[in-house]
Amino acid sequence: MSSPVETIQTIKVPKPVPITTTRFRPPKKNIPQTKPERDQFLRTIRNYVALSNPVPPMPLEELDVHARRILAELGYEGDETYLHYTAVCLNNEMWRETLAEIPYERRLLLMPKCLRVEDKCPAPFDEFGLLCKQCGLCSIQDFQNEAERLGYAVLVAEGSAIVMSLIQTGQIEAIVGISCLAVLERTFPYVEAAAIPSIAVPLLQDDCINTTVDIDWVWEYLHLTSDDNTRRLDLTALHEEVKGWFTPESIAAVMGPIEGKQEEIAREWLARDGKRWRPFLTVAAFEALREDRGNPLPDDIKKIAFATELFHKASLIHDDIEDEDHGRYDQPTLNAEHGVAVALNAGDLLIGEGYRLIGECEAPDARKTEMLLISARGQRELCRGQGAELVWARNPEPLDSKQVLEIFRQKTAPAFEVALKLGASYAGQLDEFAGVLESYSENLGIAYQIQDDMDDLGADAGDNELEKMRPSVLLAVARERAKGDDRAVLDSLWSHEDLAGVEIHKIRSLAHELEADDKCMLLFETYKEAAVRSLADLENANLKGLLRRVMGKIFNDLEIKGWCREFEVKNGVREEEAEAVTAG
């Protein structure tokens, strides 16, 4: 008879080109420290540009005036720590629409050589700059390959004479550059005088060695094109609108009046806290593919979006019952509050309501059938993943990281896939994009679950997290690397045996010593990157652009706790290491 472990299929972990996301170092003090903070700056600057319509090119003195106004809006009035950073980002956004109108083949991507891993980089230099050897040690290779695929000219050099000569010949009409603030400040007068449309993504460090950059920003600007009619869509506002649909009043407007106490309990659960990513994805996919873009959202798309959240919320109820959990959203679970029988029935009711809303929408019958099949197949796949975990839990034994990732694929990816496919199906364009949405959703879902897995063992987790141990990629990687007594401790976690004296902070320390957290962060970034790469051959600019931005939105909005090094000093995990880097 096969063991529970053998019932879990394994997957091939995608192997995109290696990336440098493990080289985390705190940004310099003149740049906002965390990615959520930097994204808040960018959102505020974009809103300012939309309202004030400042016109480029603009002298530095005038740019600083606008930058100070933005800083005041952000709560930094009188504090010029981020003045130059804000001015650079503002200049980017003033040129954004102009850049979008310039063909890729008339653009230059300019990167600094300090992005390389200096002591390991095998690339030589010639009179034009660094000649990348495609070794995969840094992000230069990723940016160069994608830019050249789009049609960009690419240089890894410190700008100046070569760049100006390309511009003077008329071959280049715009620049997307990466540079430190110090270099940007020196070169700005020349670029401004030449009125060159230019986007400059600031490096996070300015010490000229082994630097890093916000990869999401570079990719967004790199792919900016006027063919994408969704590029001006405010994803934050769209997400907030979708979240606003789940008040009791809005739920009743979409689903009809409440009938009976059981329905009241189920809807109260639906209205409880949640990020609402799945209905947001449904609406985003529809927005990208709809023919009447710009018109108000039809009532039917609300029903379709509601269905994705109904399915998700039902799965949470059932998960809590199956895992015997008693708390979620800082409140009692339905099974803790109302008992298993009532909670189980509430979950079943929500699933039925999801299918009802799809069936009642006014789409053609063939399209409704398509959406019902999408939902049913997604439900089946999710139950298979949860079932594999439940079978394992009856007789738990260690899983390797690939087996855990397969559970993640089955449990999380289907919900993202259903959400996106329902939006595309309602827009009438699923057939053309089904394959891309499947690949994108699989990688996005696994990345999402890896992040969630690391948060479960993060700084806010208590020791009771170990008692209800579930398949964890972090602990799987740690066990694969551990030996002797350390391996014995991790084996006890997997088997739920002999946990006396085992504390979660000790497990975190052990995972760090074994560099399991680094490996998991690399896996997280690898799956994110694989999601991006799945869009490479997508010819629909609206869908491609929106899905790329959606991914940044989802992960940028997540509160990263416990492992991400941007938060390590705050969490006290690597204070000495972080202080040493900052001092250097």
C-alpha positions in Angstrom: 0.0 0.0 0.0 1.4 3.4 -0.9 2.2 6.0 1.7 0.4 9.3 1.9 3.5 11.0 0.5 3.4 8.8 -2.6 -0.1 9.9 -3.3 1.2 13.5 -3.9 2.5 14.0 -7.4 5.6 16.2 -7.8 6.1 19.0 -10.3 9.1 20.3 -12.1 10.0 23.5 -10.5 10.3 26.1 -13.3 13.9 27.1 -14.0 13.9 30.6 -15.5 17.2 32.4 -15.7 18.5 32.9 -12.1 17.9 36.2 -10.6 19.5 38.3 -8.0 16.7 38.9 -5.6 18.7 37.2 -2.8 21.1 40.2 -2.7 18.9 42.3 -0.4 20.5 45.4 1.1 18.7 48.2 2.8 18.2 51.3 0.5 20.1 54.4 1.3 18.4 56.9 3.6 17.5 59.2 0.7 15.2 56.5 -0.8 12.1 55.2 1.0 13.2 52.0 2.7 10.4 49.5 1.8 8.7 48.7 -1.4 5.2 49.5 -0.1 6.5 53.0 0.9 8.1 53.4 -2.6 4.8 52.4 -4.2 2.9 54.9 -2.1 5.2 57.6 -3.4 4.6 56.5 -7.0 0.8 56.4 -6.5 0.8 59.9 -5.0 3.1 61.2 -7.8 0.8 59.7 -10.5 -2.2 61.3 -8.9 -0.4 64.6 -8.8 0.5 64.4 -12.5 -3.1 63.5 -13.4 -4.5 66.5 -11.5 -1.8 69.1 -12.2 -0.7 68.0 -15.7 2.9 69.4 -15.4 4.6 69.6 -18.8 8.1 68.2 -19.5 10.9 69.1 -20.1 11.1 71.0 -16.8 14.1 72.7 -15.3 15.4 71.2 -12.1 14.4 74.2 -10.0 10.8 74.0 -11.1 10.8 70.3 -10.7 11.9 70.7 -7.1 8.9 73.1 -6.5 6.5 70.4 -7.6 8.4 67.7 -5.7 8.1 69.7 -2.4 4.3 69.9 -2.9 4.2 66.2 -3.3 6.3 65.6 -0.2 3.9 67.9 1.7 1.0 65.7 0.5 2.9 62.6 1.7 3.5 64.2 5.2 7.1 65.2 4.6 6.6 69.0 4.5 9.9 70.7 5.4 11.8 67.4 5.2 13.9 67.2 2.0 15.3 63.7 2.7 13.4 62.3 -0.3 13.4 65.5 -2.5 15.7 64.2 -5.3 14.0 60.8 -5.3 10.6 62.5 -5.6 11.8 64.8 -8.4 13.2 61.8 -10.4 9.9 59.9 -10.0 7.9 63.0 -11.0 10.0 63.5 -14.1 9.4 59.9 -15.0 5.7 60.3 -14.7 5.6 63.5 -16.7 7.3 61.6 -19.6 5.3 58.4 -19.2 2.7 59.0 -21.8 5.2 60.4 -24.3 7.4 57.3 -23.8 4.4 55.1 -24.4 3.9 56.6 -27.9 7.5 55.9 -29.0 8.1 52.4 -30.6 10.3 50.0 -28.7 12.9 50.0 -31.5 13.4 53.7 -31.1 14.3 53.4 -27.4 17.5 52.7 -25.4 17.7 50.8 -22.2 20.7 52.1 -20.3 22.0 50.1 -17.3 24.9 50.7 -14.9 27.7 48.1 -14.6 27.3 48.2 -10.8 24.2 46.0 -11.1 26.6 43.1 -11.7 28.0 40.9 -8.9 31.4 42.5 -9.2 33.6 39.8 -7.7 32.0 37.0 -9.8 31.0 38.8 -13.0 32.8 37.2 -16.0 31.8 39.9 -18.5 34.5 41.9 -20.3 34.3 45.6 -21.3 34.8 47.3 -24.7 34.5 50.9 -25.8 30.6 50.6 -25.6 30.5 49.2 -22.1 30.0 45.8 -20.4 29.4 42.7 -22.7 27.1 40.5 -20.7 28.1 36.8 -20.7 24.5 35.6 -19.7 25.8 33.9 -16.6 22.6 34.5 -14.7 24.3 36.1 -11.6 22.5 39.4 -11.9 19.5 41.2 -13.2 21.4 42.7 -16.2 20.8 39.6 -18.2 17.0 39.5 -17.6 16.6 43.2 -18.5 18.8 43.0 -21.5 17.2 39.9 -23.0 13.6 41.2 -22.5 14.5 44.7 -23.9 16.2 43.3 -27.0 13.3 40.9 -27.5 11.0 44.0 -27.6 13.4 45.8 -30.0 15.3 48.2 -27.6 18.9 49.1 -28.1 20.8 48.2 -24.9 23.9 49.5 -23.3 25.5 48.6 -20.0 27.7 51.7 -19.5 27.9 55.0 -17.7 26.0 57.0 -20.4 27.3 60.3 -21.7 29.1 60.4 -25.0 27.8 57.2 -26.5 24.2 57.9 -25.6 24.4 61.4 -26.9 25.8 60.2 -30.2 23.0 57.7 -30.6 20.4 60.4 -30.0 22.1 62.8 -32.4 22.0 60.3 -35.2 18.2 60.0 -34.7 18.4 56.3 -33.9 17.1 56.8 -30.4 14.2 58.9 -29.4 13.8 57.9 -25.7 15.7 56.4 -22.8 14.7 54.0 -20.1 17.6 54.1 -17.6 18.7 52.7 -14.3 21.1 54.8 -12.2 21.9 56.1 -8.7 20.5 59.5 -7.6 24.0 61.1 -7.7 24.5 60.3 -11.4 20.9 61.3 -12.2 21.4 64.7 -10.6 24.6 65.3 -12.6 23.2 64.2 -15.9 19.7 65.8 -15.6 20.6 69.2 -17.0 21.9 67.6 -20.3 18.8 65.4 -20.7 16.5 68.3 -19.9 18.2 70.6 -22.3 18.0 68.0 -25.1 14.3 67.5 -24.3 14.8 63.7 -24.4 11.8 61.7 -23.2 13.5 59.7 -20.4 12.5 57.4 -17.5 15.1 56.8 -14.8 14.6 54.1 -12.2 16.8 55.0 -9.2 19.1 52.3 -7.7 18.3 51.4 -4.2 22.0 51.9 -3.2 24.5 54.5 -4.5 27.8 52.9 -3.4 28.7 51.8 -6.9 29.1 48.0 -6.1 26.6 45.1 -6.2 23.6 47.5 -6.3 19.9 46.5 -6.7 16.9 48.1 -8.3 13.1 47.8 -8.0 12.6 45.1 -10.6 8.8 45.7 -10.9 9.3 49.3 -11.8 11.9 48.5 -14.5 9.6 45.9 -16.1 6.6 48.2 -16.0 8.4 51.1 -17.7 10.2 48.7 -20.1 6.9 47.4 -21.5 5.1 50.7 -21.6 3.3 51.0 -24.9 0.4 53.0 -26.3 -1.1 49.8 -27.6 -2.0 49.0 -24.0 -5.3 50.9 -23.5 -5.4 49.9 -19.8 -2.1 51.5 -18.8 -4.0 54.5 -17.2 -6.3 52.3 -15.3 -5.9 52.9 -11.5 -5.6 49.4 -10.1 -5.7 50.6 -6.6 -9.0 52.4 -7.2 -10.4 49.4 -9.0 -9.4 47.1 -6.1 -11.0 49.5 -3.6 -14.2 49.5 -5.7 -14.3 45.7 -5.7 -13.7 45.6 -1.9 -16.6 48.0 -1.5 -19.0 45.5 -3.0 -18.8 43.2 0.0 -20.7 45.3 2.6 -24.0 43.8 3.8 -25.9 46.3 1.7 -24.0 45.7 -1.5 -24.1 41.9 -1.0 -27.9 42.1 -0.8 -28.1 44.3 -3.9 -26.2 41.6 -5.9 -27.5 38.4 -4.3 -31.0 39.4 -3.2 -32.6 39.7 0.2 -31.6 37.3 3.0 -33.9 34.3 3.6 -33.5 32.6 6.9 -30.8 32.4 9.7 -28.5 30.1 7.8 -28.2 32.5 4.9 -27.6 35.3 7.4 -24.7 33.4 8.9 -23.2 32.6 5.4 -23.5 36.2 4.2 -22.0 37.6 7.5 -19.0 35.4 6.8 -18.8 36.6 3.2 -18.8 40.2 4.4 -15.9 39.6 6.9 -12.4 40.7 6.2 -10.6 39.6 3.1 -8.2 41.0 0.4 -10.7 40.3 -2.4 -8.0 39.4 -4.8 -10.0 36.9 -6.7 -13.0 39.1 -7.6 -10.5 41.9 -8.4 -8.7 39.5 -10.9 -12.0 38.7 -12.5 -12.8 42.4 -13.0 -9.3 43.2 -14.2 -9.3 40.4 -16.8 -12.7 41.7 -18.1 -11.4 45.3 -18.2 -8.5 44.2 -20.3 -10.6 42.3 -22.8 -13.9 44.2 -23.0 -14.8 45.9 -26.2 -16.6 48.9 -24.5 -13.6 49.9 -22.3 -14.3 53.1 -20.3 -18.0 52.4 -19.7 -19.3 51.6 -16.3 -18.9 48.0 -15.2 -22.0 45.9 -16.0 -24.0 44.4 -13.2 -23.3 40.9 -14.5 -19.6 41.2 -14.0 -20.3 41.9 -10.3 -22.2 38.6 -10.2 -19.3 36.8 -11.9 -16.8 38.4 -9.5 -19.0 37.6 -6.5 -19.0 33.9 -7.6 -15.2 33.8 -7.4 -15.3 35.2 -3.8 -18.2 32.9 -2.8 -16.1 29.9 -3.9 -13.1 31.2 -2.0 -14.9 32.0 1.2 -16.6 28.6 1.1 -13.2 26.9 0.8 -12.0 28.8 3.8 -14.9 27.5 5.9 -14.2 24.0 4.8 -10.5 24.4 5.4 -11.1 25.6 9.0 -13.3 22.6 9.7 -10.9 20.1 8.2 -7.9 21.7 10.0 -9.8 22.2 13.3 -8.9 25.8 13.3 -10.7 28.2 15.6 -9.6 31.6 14.5 -9.4 33.6 11.3 -9.5 37.4 10.6 -8.8 37.8 14.4 -12.3 36.4 15.0 -13.7 33.0 15.7 -14.1 30.7 12.7 -17.7 29.7 11.8 -17.1 26.2 13.1 -15.9 27.7 16.4 -18.8 30.2 16.6 -21.7 28.1 15.3 -20.5 24.5 15.3 -19.3 22.2 12.6 -22.7 21.3 11.1 -23.8 24.9 10.6 -20.4 26.0 9.3 -20.3 23.1 6.8 -23.8 23.9 5.6 -22.8 27.6 5.2 -19.9 26.7 3.0 -22.1 24.5 0.9 -24.6 27.3 0.6 -21.9 29.8 -0.6 -20.8 27.3 -3.3 -24.4 26.9 -4.5 -24.9 30.7 -4.5 -21.8 31.1 -6.7 -23.1 28.7 -9.3 -26.6 30.5 -9.1 -25.1 33.9 -9.8 -23.2 32.6 -12.9 -26.3 30.9 -14.1 -28.5 34.0 -13.7 -26.2 36.3 -15.6 -27.3 37.5 -19.0 -24.4 36.1 -21.0 -25.3 33.8 -24.0 -26.0 30.2 -23.0 -22.8 28.8 -24.4 -20.7 31.3 -22.4 -22.6 30.5 -19.2 -21.9 26.9 -19.8 -18.2 27.7 -20.3 -18.1 29.7 -17.0 -19.9 26.9 -15.1 -17.4 24.4 -16.4 -14.4 26.7 -15.5 -15.8 26.9 -11.9 -16.5 23.2 -11.6 -13.0 22.2 -12.8 -11.4 24.7 -10.5 -13.4 23.3 -7.6 -12.3 19.8 -8.4 -8.6 20.7 -8.6 -8.8 22.6 -5.3 -10.4 19.7 -3.6 -7.7 17.4 -5.0 -5.0 19.6 -3.4 -6.8 19.8 -0.1 -7.5 16.1 -0.2 -3.8 15.3 -0.7 -3.0 17.4 2.4 -5.8 15.7 4.4 -4.6 12.2 3.5 -1.0 13.3 4.5 -2.3 14.6 7.8 -3.7 11.2 8.8 -0.2 9.8 8.9 2.1 12.8 8.5 5.7 12.2 7.3 8.3 14.5 5.8 7.6 16.0 2.4 10.3 17.4 0.1 10.0 20.9 -1.3 8.7 19.7 -4.7 5.8 17.8 -3.0 4.9 20.8 -1.0 4.9 23.0 -4.0 2.6 20.6 -5.8 0.1 20.9 -2.9 0.4 24.7 -3.3 -0.3 24.4 -7.0 -3.4 22.4 -6.5 -4.7 24.4 -3.5 -4.1 28.0 -4.5 -3.5 28.3 -8.3 -7.0 27.1 -9.3 -8.7 30.0 -7.5 -6.6 32.5 -9.5 -7.1 30.6 -12.7 -10.9 30.5 -12.2 -11.0 34.2 -11.4 -9.1 35.2 -14.5 -10.8 32.8 -16.8 -14.3 33.9 -15.7 -13.4 37.5 -16.5 -12.0 36.5 -19.9 -15.0 34.2 -20.6 -17.6 36.9 -19.8 -15.7 39.2 -22.2 -16.1 36.5 -24.8 -12.3 36.0 -25.4 -11.3 33.0 -23.3 -10.4 30.6 -26.2 -7.5 32.8 -27.4 -6.0 33.3 -24.0 -6.8 30.2 -21.9 -3.3 28.7 -22.1 -1.6 31.9 -21.0 -4.0 32.4 -18.1 -3.3 28.8 -16.9 0.4 29.2 -16.9 0.3 32.7 -15.4 -2.2 31.6 -12.7 -0.1 28.5 -11.7 3.0 30.5 -11.1 1.2 33.4 -9.5 -0.7 31.0 -7.1 2.4 29.2 -6.1 4.3 32.4 -5.4 1.4 33.7 -3.4 1.3 30.5 -1.3 5.0 30.5 -0.7 4.7 34.1 0.7 1.8 33.0 2.9 3.7 30.0 4.1 6.6 32.2 5.2 4.3 34.6 6.9 2.8 31.7 8.9 6.2 31.1 10.5 7.0 34.8 10.6 7.6 37.2 13.5 3.9 37.4 14.4 3.4 33.6 14.6 3.0 31.9 18.0 4.3 28.5 19.1 0.8 27.0 18.5 1.6 27.3 14.7 3.9 24.3 15.2 1.2 22.2 16.8 -1.0 22.4 13.7 1.9 22.0 11.3 0.8 21.9 7.7 3.0 21.2 4.6 5.5 24.0 4.6 8.0 24.7 1.9 10.2 26.6 4.3 10.4 23.7 6.7 10.8 21.2 3.8 13.8 23.1 2.5 15.2 23.4 6.0 14.9 19.7 6.5 16.5 18.9 3.2 19.6 20.9 4.3 19.7 19.8 8.0 21.8 17.1 9.5 22.1 15.3 12.9 20.1 16.8 15.7 18.7 19.6 13.6 17.2 17.1 11.2 15.7 15.2 14.1 14.0 18.4 15.4 12.5 19.1 11.9 11.4 15.4 11.6 9.5 15.8 14.8 7.7 18.8 13.4 6.7 16.9 10.3 5.4 13.9 12.2 3.7 16.1 14.9 5.6 14.2 17.6 7.7 15.2 20.6 7.2 19.0 20.3 8.1 19.7 23.9 10.6 22.5 24.1 10.5 23.3 20.4 9.8 27.0 20.0 9.0 28.8 16.8 11.7 31.4 17.2 14.3 28.6 17.4 12.8 27.1 14.2 13.2 30.5 12.6 16.8 30.7 13.7 17.5 27.2 12.4 15.9 28.0 9.1 18.1 31.1 8.8 21.2 29.2 9.7 20.4 26.6 7.0 19.7 29.5 4.6 16.3 27.9 4.0 14.7 31.4 4.1 17.0 32.6 1.4 16.1 29.6 -0.8 12.4 30.2 -0.2 12.7 33.9 -1.1 14.5 32.7 -4.3 11.7 30.3 -5.0 9.1 33.1 -4.4 10.9 35.4 -6.8 11.4 32.6 -9.3 7.7 31.8 -9.5 6.9 35.5 -9.8 9.4 35.8 -12.6 7.9 32.6 -14.2 4.5 34.3 -14.2 6.0 37.3 -15.9 7.7 35.1 -18.5 4.5 33.3 -19.2 3.2 36.6 -20.8 6.2 37.0 -23.1 4.4 35.8 -26.3 1.1 37.3 -25.4 0.2 39.7 -28.3 -2.8 41.4 -26.6 -1.1 44.5 -25.1 -4.1 45.3 -22.9 -4.1 41.9 -21.2 -0.4 41.6 -21.0 0.1 45.1 -19.5 -2.7 44.7 -17.0 -1.6 41.2 -15.8 1.9 42.4 -15.4 0.7 45.3 -13.3 -1.8 43.2 -11.4 1.0 40.9 -10.2 2.9 43.9 -8.8 -0.2 45.1 -7.2 -0.9 41.8 -5.4 2.6 41.3 -4.0 3.2 45.0 -3.3 0.1 45.1 -1.2 1.0 42.1 0.9 2.4 42.8 4.3 5.7 41.0 4.3 6.4 39.8 7.8 9.2 37.7 9.4 11.5 36.9 6.5 11.7 39.6 3.9 15.0 41.5 4.6 13.4 44.9 4.1 11.7 44.1 7.4 14.5 42.3 9.2 15.7 45.1 11.3 12.2 45.9 12.4 11.7 42.2 13.4 15.0 41.9 15.0 16.1 38.9 12.9 19.4 40.2 11.5 20.1 43.4 13.3 23.9 43.0 13.4 24.1 42.1 9.7 21.8 45.0 8.7 23.6 47.5 10.8 26.9 46.4 9.3 25.6 46.9 5.8 24.1 50.3 6.6 27.4 51.4 8.3 29.3 50.4 5.2 
